Amino acid sequence: MTRQIEFASDEIYHVYNRGTEKRSIFSSRGDYERFLTLLYSCNQEERLDERLSRYSLREALELPRGSPLVDVAAYCLMPNHFHLILREIGVGGISKFMQKVITGYTMYFNKRHERNGALLQGKFKAVHAKDDRYLKYLIAYVHLNPVALTKTFEKETLSALANLKSLERYPYSSYLDFSGVERPENKLIDAKAMPEYFSTPSEFKKHINEWLAYKLNTD
């Protein structure tokens, strides 16, 4: 099956996939951190260092890299799927990057969990973020995914403040990085890959809060 999209340099795309049969693809902190390690280490033309398996995420983030294949603008990892917002740098960059990440993670996961075969549902999916309106929506949509993991995600009991607090406790997305939290994972993304919609962390949080309030009022 061929993917019905052609990537173009300097354009931004929503890239995502989920586990085959909707199975979990992240079942431990180690799984999440290995995927994040690959997001950093695979983003270069050079071949992946075979010693990677010995590095923690924080150790890997201290390693130098070659020329990047893509700009990782934002991300969110969920138990059975992932979302990435990527900007294509050179021809074929996203395809090369995703092949390296998915191959590396599937090999790791299958070995760790003593299984064989495909981990994800076929080829990764991609949607072109071709205008500002859609891209701003996408930024909110991707970062709000962890809210659904909280037991308070019911219209009768949900409060925007409670769910924003839940996002601040979720370490496997770029929400904290856009919010101005200093942490090693800041190196995973290049927010400058996107238009400067939010000049301050407060403006970013306001944007997320507005989309959350909208969701509460329409669900």
C-alpha positions in Angstrom: 0.0 0.0 0.0 1.4 3.4 -1.0 1.0 6.5 1.2 -1.3 9.0 -0.5 0.9 12.1 0.3 4.0 13.6 -1.1 6.3 15.4 1.4 7.7 18.8 0.5 10.7 20.5 2.0 10.0 23.2 4.6 6.4 22.0 5.0 4.9 20.8 8.3 3.1 17.4 8.7 1.2 15.6 11.5 2.7 12.1 11.6 1.1 9.4 13.7 0.5 5.7 14.1 -0.9 3.2 16.6 -0.2 -0.3 17.7 -1.5 -3.1 15.6 -4.9 -4.2 16.8 -4.7 -1.1 19.0 -2.3 -2.9 21.4 -0.1 -1.0 23.8 3.2 0.1 22.3 4.5 1.7 25.5 4.1 -0.3 28.7 6.8 1.2 30.9 8.9 4.3 31.5 11.7 2.5 29.7 9.6 2.0 26.6 8.6 5.7 26.4 12.2 6.8 27.0 13.6 4.5 24.3 11.2 6.0 21.8 12.2 9.5 22.8 15.9 8.5 22.6 15.3 7.3 19.0 13.5 10.6 18.2 16.8 12.4 19.0 19.4 9.9 17.9 17.7 8.9 14.6 17.4 12.5 13.4 20.6 12.6 11.4 21.9 11.4 8.1 24.6 9.3 9.8 24.0 5.7 10.7 22.7 5.1 14.2 25.3 4.4 16.9 25.1 0.7 17.8 26.0 1.5 21.4 22.7 3.3 21.8 21.2 0.5 23.7 23.6 1.3 26.6 22.5 4.9 26.8 19.7 6.4 28.9 17.6 9.1 27.4 19.6 11.8 29.3 22.9 10.3 28.2 21.8 10.1 24.6 20.6 13.8 24.6 24.2 14.8 25.5 25.6 13.1 22.3 26.5 15.1 19.2 24.5 14.6 16.1 25.0 15.1 12.4 22.8 17.0 9.9 19.2 16.5 10.9 16.6 14.9 8.6 13.6 16.8 10.1 12.7 19.4 12.6 10.7 17.8 15.4 8.3 20.6 16.2 6.1 18.8 18.8 5.2 15.3 20.0 3.0 13.3 22.3 3.4 9.6 23.2 0.3 7.7 24.4 0.0 4.1 25.6 -1.1 2.7 22.2 -0.1 5.5 19.7 2.0 8.5 19.0 1.7 11.9 17.4 4.6 13.9 15.9 4.6 17.3 14.2 7.5 17.3 11.8 8.9 19.7 9.3 10.6 18.2 6.3 14.2 19.6 5.9 15.4 17.9 2.8 13.9 15.5 0.2 12.9 12.3 1.8 13.7 13.5 5.3 10.5 12.4 7.0 10.4 9.0 5.4 14.1 8.3 6.3 13.6 9.5 9.8 10.4 7.5 10.5 11.9 4.4 9.0 14.8 4.6 11.4 12.7 5.4 14.4 10.1 2.7 13.7 12.6 0.0 12.8 14.7 0.8 15.9 11.8 0.9 18.3 10.1 -2.3 16.9 13.4 -4.2 17.3 13.8 -2.9 20.8 10.2 -3.6 21.8 10.1 -7.1 20.3 13.3 -8.1 22.0 12.3 -6.6 25.4 8.8 -8.1 25.4 9.8 -11.4 23.7 7.5 -11.1 20.7 7.8 -11.1 16.9 6.2 -9.3 13.9 4.8 -5.9 13.2 4.2 -3.6 16.2 2.3 -0.8 14.4 -0.6 -0.6 12.0 1.1 -0.6 8.6 2.8 2.5 7.3 2.8 5.6 9.4 0.1 8.1 8.6 0.7 11.7 7.7 -1.4 14.8 7.1 -0.1 18.1 5.7 -0.6 21.1 8.0 -1.1 23.5 5.1 -2.5 26.5 6.9 -2.2 28.4 10.2 -5.7 27.6 11.3 -5.2 23.8 11.0 -1.7 23.9 12.5 -2.8 25.9 15.6 -5.6 23.4 16.1 -3.1 20.5 15.6 -0.8 21.9 18.3 -3.7 21.9 20.8 -5.0 18.5 19.7 -1.6 16.8 20.0 -0.8 18.2 23.4 -4.3 17.6 24.8 -4.2 13.8 24.2 -3.1 12.9 27.7 -6.2 14.5 29.2 -8.2 11.5 28.1 -6.1 9.3 30.4 -7.4 11.1 33.5 -10.5 9.6 35.2 -12.0 13.1 35.4 -12.5 13.3 31.7 -16.3 13.4 32.0 -18.4 16.5 31.3 -20.0 16.4 34.7 -16.8 16.5 36.8 -14.2 17.9 34.4 -12.5 21.2 35.2 -10.1 22.9 32.8 -7.7 23.7 35.6 -7.6 20.0 36.8 -6.8 18.8 33.3 -4.2 21.4 32.7 -2.5 20.2 35.9 -2.6 16.7 34.6 -0.8 17.9 31.4 1.9 19.4 33.7 2.4 16.0 35.3 2.7 14.1 31.9 6.3 13.8 30.9 6.0 12.2 27.5 4.9 15.1 25.4 6.4 18.5 24.4 3.8 20.3 26.5 6.3 21.0 29.3 8.8 22.3 26.8 6.4 24.8 25.3 5.4 25.7 28.8 8.9 26.9 29.6 10.0 24.0 31.9 13.7 23.5 31.8 14.6 19.8 31.3 16.9 17.7 29.1 14.0 16.8 26.8 14.1 20.4 25.6 16.6 19.2 23.0 14.1 16.9 21.4 12.2 19.7 19.7 12.8 22.8 17.7 9.8 25.0 18.3 11.2 27.5 15.8 10.2 25.0 13.1 6.7 26.3 13.4 5.4 29.9 13.0 5.8 32.0 16.2 2.2 31.7 17.4 3.1 32.0 21.1 5.7 34.5 22.1 5.6 33.4 25.8 4.8 30.1 27.6 1.7 31.9 29.0 0.3 32.4 25.5 0.9 28.8 24.7 -1.0 27.7 27.9 -3.8 30.1 27.1 -4.1 28.5 23.6 -4.3 25.0 25.1 -6.8 26.1 27.8 -9.1 27.7 25.2 -9.2 24.5 23.1 -9.8 22.4 26.3 -12.7 24.7 27.2 -14.1 24.4 23.7 -14.0 20.7 23.9 -15.8 20.7 27.2 -18.5 22.8 25.8 -19.0 20.8 22.7 -18.7 17.2 23.9 
